[in-house]
Amino acid sequence: MSLSSAPDLMVRTAPLYDRVKSVIPSIEWPAFAGDIDAILELKREHDAVILAHNYQTPEIFHCVADIVGDSLALAREAMKVDAKVIVLAGVHFMAETAKLLNPAKRVLIPDLGAGCSLAESITAADVRLLRQRYPGVPVVTYVNTSAAVKAESDICCTSGNARKIVESLGVPKVIMLPDEYLAQNIAAETGVEIVTWAGHCEVHERFSAADIQQLRAGHPGIVVLAHPECPPEVVAVSDFTGSTAAMIDYVGKEKPTRVVLVTECSMSDNVAVQHPDIDFVRPCNLCPHMKQITLPKIRRALETMQHEVTIDPAVAAPARRAVERMLEA
């Protein structure tokens, strides 16, 4: 960005800064404005849309994304995309899911290193072994998994619809992979016997019941909203448990005076933009994988059309069926 272009750039991006000025200091905006301006033009040039998860930083979430949400929302909205190119501002399994639902479109992920501890905790071979051990028991696979693992499952779920999916099967026992805590929390809600896998989210597993007690002691009257990937003892001492979308809905409807979102750090910033009158207490556990996605990398992805997500057709067909069955449930 040349000095001569700086004033025009600031004028063009001023409406976008107005969206995030409550969470991004004005001194930081010039570092974002050039990439944001370029990304908006590149989207028009390449007929591209950006899908961003709720854990993306505010300059991505509020300024360049076309569709935002949790895993379930992004999966649903991906099917409605008319653009030729989808850029997934999230982690790799989300980009794979978008590709599964849009096989004819070009799907890009700005950084191949944007992985997931849950997705990496289990393989397709592990699922096959579980099927051998528990013959006839249906396999419910969290979307936070690779396409290869999805291909070995009967149906997928997200944190937002896990209970609905498990209950829809109408069976007394299911295998639910790979998040152990999510499975335990769903088992407690449903009464269905659930075979679990020892996979954990490296963000949510770090929260403890003691953390919640400290928050309550330091912030009297605080409302605690926890993600179901948290340990059951955290869920037990929270006021509400739900997906990131459910947390957003709760804040919008209940309007708590002071609230803490027990989940990834950027979530609070994104929700706070829409609710400046609410006091958000922020215990900051960052997802190192989500934070691999940055404005410069999104810009580079659109400039170079990299990194394109591809899936072996032999894997894609059964994986797509598992995801589509979830969306139909």
N, C-alpha and C positions, 0 to 999 in steps of 0.2 A: 504494500500500500504506500503510494507516494504521499508526501506531505500535502501536495496540491489537491489530492483527492480526498484527504481526510475530512474536511468539513462536509462535503457532499455525502460521504459515507455515513457520517454521524446523523445527518438529516434523514437519510433513507432508512436507517435502522432505529431511529428514535421511537417509532411506535412499538417496535419489538422490545426495546428497553423498558418502556412503560409497563410491560407485562411482568417483568422480573425485577424491577428496581427495589422491591422490598427484600429481595434475597441476594442480589448481586450489587456490590458497591459500584458507584459510578466510575471510580478510578479503574475498575477491572473491565468495564465494557469495551473500551477500544481494543483490548486483546481478543475479544470475541467477534466484534462487528465485521471485520474483513472476511472471516471465514463464513459467517452467517450470510452475508450479502452474496458471496460467491456460491454458496450451497443453494440458495434460493434460485439463482440464475441457472445453475447446473441442473436442478430438478426440472425446470421448464425445458431446457435444451434436450434432455435425455428422456423426457416423459417418465419421470421417476417420482416415487413417493417414499417417505421415510416413516417406518413404524418404530416407535420408541416405547420401551418398557418403563413402568413407573419408577424404576430405580436409576434412570438416566438423570444426569445433572440438568438443572433448570435451563441453561442456555440451549441445550438440545431439546429437552422436553417441551418447552414453551415457545421456542423461537424457530426451529427448523422442522420439527416433526409434524406430519400430517395426521397420523393416527397414533394415539397413546392409550396405554392400558396395561392390565395384567396379562398373564399368559393366555387366559381364556379369551379375553377381549381381542387380543392381537390375533389369535387363531381364527376367531369368527370374522374379524374385519379383513383379514388377509384374503378371504374367499371373495370379498366384494371389490377388490382392487381392480381398476381398469387400466392402470398405467402399465407400461412395458417393463419397468424396472422397479424392484422393491429393494430398498436399503433397510436392513434390520439393525437398528440401534439397540442392541441387547446382546445376549450370548448365543453361542453357536447352535444349541438345540432349538432356539427360537427361530433362527434363520432356516434350519432344516425343516421345521414345521411349516414355515411359510412356503418353502419350496415344495413340500409334499402336497400342499393345498393349491399350489399354483405351478404345476409342472412345466407349463409352457412359457412361464415368465423367467426373466433373469433376476435372481435373488443374490444380493451382495451382503457380505458382512465386513465391516471396515477393518477388523483385526481378527485374524485367525486364532489369536491367543485368548480371545474372550470365551473361555470355557465355563465349566460349572462343576463344583465338587460333587454334586449329586449325580450328574451325568457320568462322571468319571468313576463313580463308586461301583458300577455294575456293568457287565458285558452281556451280549446275547447268549454266550455259552452258559453264564450263570443262570439265566432264565430257563434255558433248556434243562439244566440240572434240577432246578426247582420243580419243573413240570414232572420230571421223572420221580421226584420224591413225593409229590402231592398230585397223583394222577387225577384228572377230572376237575381239579380246583381251578376256577377261572383266574386269570392274571390281569390285575388292574395296574397299569403302568402310568406313573406320573409323567407329565409332559417334559419334566426336567430330565430327559434321557435322550440318548442318541437314537437316530432312526433305526439302527440295527436292533436296539432293545425294543423299541416300539413294535417292530416287525414280529417279535416273538410273543407279543401280548395279545389279549383278547380285546381290550378296550383301554383307552387312555383317560386320564382325569387331570384336573388342575386343583390347586388348593381351594378354588372358588366353587367347584362342583363335585369334589371328592365324595362327600356324603351321598349326594344324589346318585352318583354313578354306582357306588357300592350297593346302595339300597335297590337300585333299579335291576340288579342282577337277580334278586329274589332267591339267594342261596345263603346257607348258614355259614359258609366259610369262603374266604377269598385270599389270594396272594396279592399283596399290595407293595409295589416297589417304586423307587428304592429308599424313600425317606422314612426312616424308622419312626420319627416323632410324629409326622403327619399321620402315618398308619395307626399309631397308638392313640392319637387324639380322635381319629375317626372311629376307631373301635369303641372308644368310650361313649361316643355319641349314638352309635347304631346298635350295639349289642351283637354285631356280626363278628365271628371269630376271624381274625386277620393274621395271616402269616407275614411277618415283616422281614426286612432286609436292613442291615446295619449301615445304611447310608445317611449322611447328615449334610445340611447346608452349613458351610463354614461361617456364614454370617449369623444365622439364627441359633446354632448350637452354643454360641458363646454367651447368650443371655441366660441368667439364672434367676431363681426365685428371690435370692438375696438382692439382686439388682433391682427388682421390682419393689422390694421392701425399702431399699434406700431411696428410690425415687419418691415413694409415698411419704417417707419421713422428711425428705428435703423439700417436697412440693405438696403441702396439704391440699386435699381436694382434687388432686390430679386424676384424670381418667386414663386408664391404661388399656391400650388396644394392642393385642398380640397377634402375630402371624402364626398359623397352625404348624409351621415348620419348627417352631420353638419347642423345647422340651415340655412334656406334660405338666411338670411342676410350675413352669412359667404360666402356662395356660390356666392352671388352677387358681392362680392369684391375680389374674387379670380381670378386667371388667367386661371385655369383649374379645372374641377371637374370630378372625376372618381373613380372607385374602386381601391383597392390597386394594382391590376394587371395593371390597366390603368395608374396609377401613375408611376409604374416601367417602363412601355413602354415609357411614356413621357420622363422620365429622360434619358433613353437610346437613344432615337431618337433625342431629342432636345438639349441635353447636356448643360443645363443652367449653367452659371458660379456659381450662388448661388441660392439655392432652399430651400423651406420649405415644408414639407409634413404635412398637417394639419390632423393628424390622430394619431394612437397609437404610443408611443415612440420608441419601438424597430424597427419599420419599417425603420426609417432613418438609423439605424446602419446596418441593413441587406442590404439595397440598397447601402450604402456608401462603403461596402466591394467591390462591383463591379465597383464603380466609385470613386476611390481615388482622382481624379483630380477635383471633384465637391465639393463646400463648402455647406455642409448640416447644416442649422440652425435648432436647435432642441427644439421646445416648448414641454416640456415633460408632456403629459398626459398619465399615465400608465393605462392599463386595469388590475384591480386586479384579475380578473378571469384567464386571459391568464397567468399571472405571478404565478398562482398556479402550473403550469407545470414547472418542473425543471429536470435537468439531474438525480439527485438521485431518483426522483419519476419515471422517465422513466425506469431507471435501475431496480427499485423495481418491476415495472409492468411486466417487462420481466422475472424477477426471479420468481415471484409468479403467473403470469398470471392473475393479477387483475389490475383494476376493469373491469370486463367484462360487456359490454353493451348488454342488452336484451330489446326487444320490444314485447309487446302483439301482437300476430298475427292478431287479429281483428283490431288493430290500424295500424300495419305495412302495410297491404295490401293497404288501401286507401292512406296512407302517401306516400308509394312508388310510387303509380300512379301519385301523384301530383309532386313528384320530377322528375320522368321519363318524364312526360309531359313537364316539364321545359327543360330538357336536349334535348328533341326532337324538341323543338320550333326553 
